[in-house]
């Protein structure tokens, strides 16, 4: 089955700096890669996703890149703000090819944005 | 309240007892998923329901775990003869379809087995 590894486990940045979180996956058939943000006591919330036919996607301060050959994808947050502090999870699935969107998650990155 | 609703928010049970966790998905969402999140870990897939199709139970860790979805809406996850290792946050998610569409998560049920 799929295995997703995520690094780093914790990340501390100064407000206004950029933050990068990296994930690798093992299943070459995975084709859908979402990123979730989880705040304390809440369920995860989708912040951005990318499909295997795209190499990069951007949404305001958030961008995701995908390298299918190397089987890794990354989340980039620019101009970080204190409200970006949370746990971020990457995930992978074969959702584009049917059978349901069963997600395999990384172990999470605790991002802390310091003033 | 248009989001995914889970109840109870917290559940403390004694080892060996059975528990039922409830999930109310977003109205009109055909796909429903259960995940388990252990302390400091990522989410682990448990089971997937899509419309009237047979559920995908491939993630259930043992036969003590079961789930059903009645009328294509509300779902119940049942854990029989609970063990301490069952302690975790159980998260439910729903999405409009079963494909690569956004999964909306509930706030979870924190289960503690003592």
Interface residues (C-beta under 8 A of the other chain):
Chain A: X4 X6 X31 X32 X34 X36 X41 X42 X43 X44 X45 X46 X49 X51 X89 X91 X93 X95 X96 X98 X99 X100 X101 X102 X103 X104 X105 X106 X107 X108
Chain B: X4 X31 X33 X35 X40 X41 X42 X43 X44 X45 X48 X50 X56 X58 X59 X91 X93 X95 X98 X99 X100 X101 X102 X103 X104 X105 X106 X107 X108
